[in-house]
Amino acid sequence: MNNPAQSLYSQIPSVDRLLNQPEMAVLLCRYGQHLVTESLRYLQERARQAITEEGRLPQWSQDWISAVSDDLAQKQRSGLQRVFNLSGTVLHTNLGRALLAEEAIEQVADVMRHAVTLEYDLDGAGRGHRDKVISELLKALTGAEAACVVNNNAAAVMLMLATVAADKEVVVSRGELVEIGGAFRIPDVMRQAGCRLMEVGTTNRTHLHDYRAAVNEQTGLLMKVHTSNYHIAGFTASVEDAALVALGRELNVPVATDLGSGSLIDLQQYGLPPEPMPQTLIAAGVDLVTFSGDKLLGGPQAGIILGSQYWIDKIQRHPLKRALRAGKLTLAALEATLRLYQQPDRLAYALPTLRLLSRDKAEMHTMAVQLLTPLQQCYGEQFMLAAEPCLSQIGSGSLPVDRLPSYALTFAPKNGRGSTLEALAEKWRALPVPVIGRLQEGKLWLDLRCLEDAADLLEALTA
Ligand SMILES: *Cc1c(COP(=O)(O)O)cnc(C)c1O
């Protein structure tokens, strides 16, 4: 029995002994007996494995309490971790798109805590409709006759197509057969909704007579899709919504536009590139307009359908609406966001999306300069740091070409090696609040557009 491994095994303390150590009380209080015991058993197993495979106890086994504490902290960390979005893309789909306004956050917390009049009409004894309040707001803001809310814009497009043109043909320009990313491609959505896609025109040019020639007794809808994530330039032609509306009226076929992003305000007044507005399309007579809640609107993930009373009534009664309807958290956040649009003078600071998009590059420059010296002390040995101009993107398929002047902190490895840079990016992704930058031109860029508190970042990067 003088086997050296045997004596190593005997150094692994028992669960009971560890649980009874006074320092364990804090962990037991925080995580409870069940999770702590589970963690201890897991660590014991890892220690045995280390002995079998490497013939020694692992380094961490010098301090079991700390090992348990680290293990539990890591396992109990939320799957949706907060990060610093310094990627340069404001509406980053993989990072959750729009940040919500404080008003929306408070409203959501409130409806989570209490019973609410989600489908309850306090005036009459009757049952209310969950989209009612938001419909009223959207009608006032856009001039639409009616509105409908679902979980995202992909659902809005799907529901709209299934209601208006199931078993019928939908005419779309070849220049607008968009893929949004993920699995949202117009031809696939069309098929799923039970519609037959009738492509017209060419990739670069589609004319009104192309739409006219495609219409027959099978036609259920003329549809335009905003080419939100690409731009066709050069010898191009497309049909204005108003012209398509006139054709639809003449031939008695409804007209719809999937705007994708869609902004309820004219972005040019904030020095931003223009983006089509739903209200312009409604005024032009488009029967149905769909757009996202968490893109330029700056609200929660949601899909909005605006349109005529006739079509929205039909959409509200479609069985798919029940499957795609928004929950109270979404409706609360969306309502609070839309109320901000009733006070346009407050919008540029109250709505985070607009606040971040409209920041002047001088602001980011000041921050970059301020952060440079303290970060140089920490990283200067290995990296060349600089404050450099850069271009941010709006993201989420909005305005693919136009870019917003900004400032970044850049880190270039003094040894010129890409692997050093990769290691830095990896180290930052492993921080308690991970820092997400962008690798480009042999440097790691931290675009400061989405950073509002420089001290916050400094603490994360120098801890
Ligand atoms: C983004 C987008 C969609 C999908 O919207 P989600 O809210 O992400 O579901 C659909 N169509 C267009 C044109 C878009 O830009």
The ligand as an ORCA input file, in Angstrom:
! r2SCAN-3c Opt
* xyz 0 1
  C     -34.234     43.238    -39.962
  C     -35.187     42.970    -41.057
  C     -36.156     41.969    -40.940
  C     -36.257     41.098    -39.713
  O     -36.595     41.844    -38.605
  P     -36.387     41.217    -37.127
  O     -36.979     42.243    -36.217
  O     -34.941     40.992    -36.959
  O     -37.165     39.940    -37.099
  C     -37.012     41.774    -41.992
  N     -36.931     42.506    -43.113
  C     -36.001     43.484    -43.272
  C     -35.956     44.263    -44.546
  C     -35.095     43.751    -42.238
  O     -34.163     44.709    -42.376
*
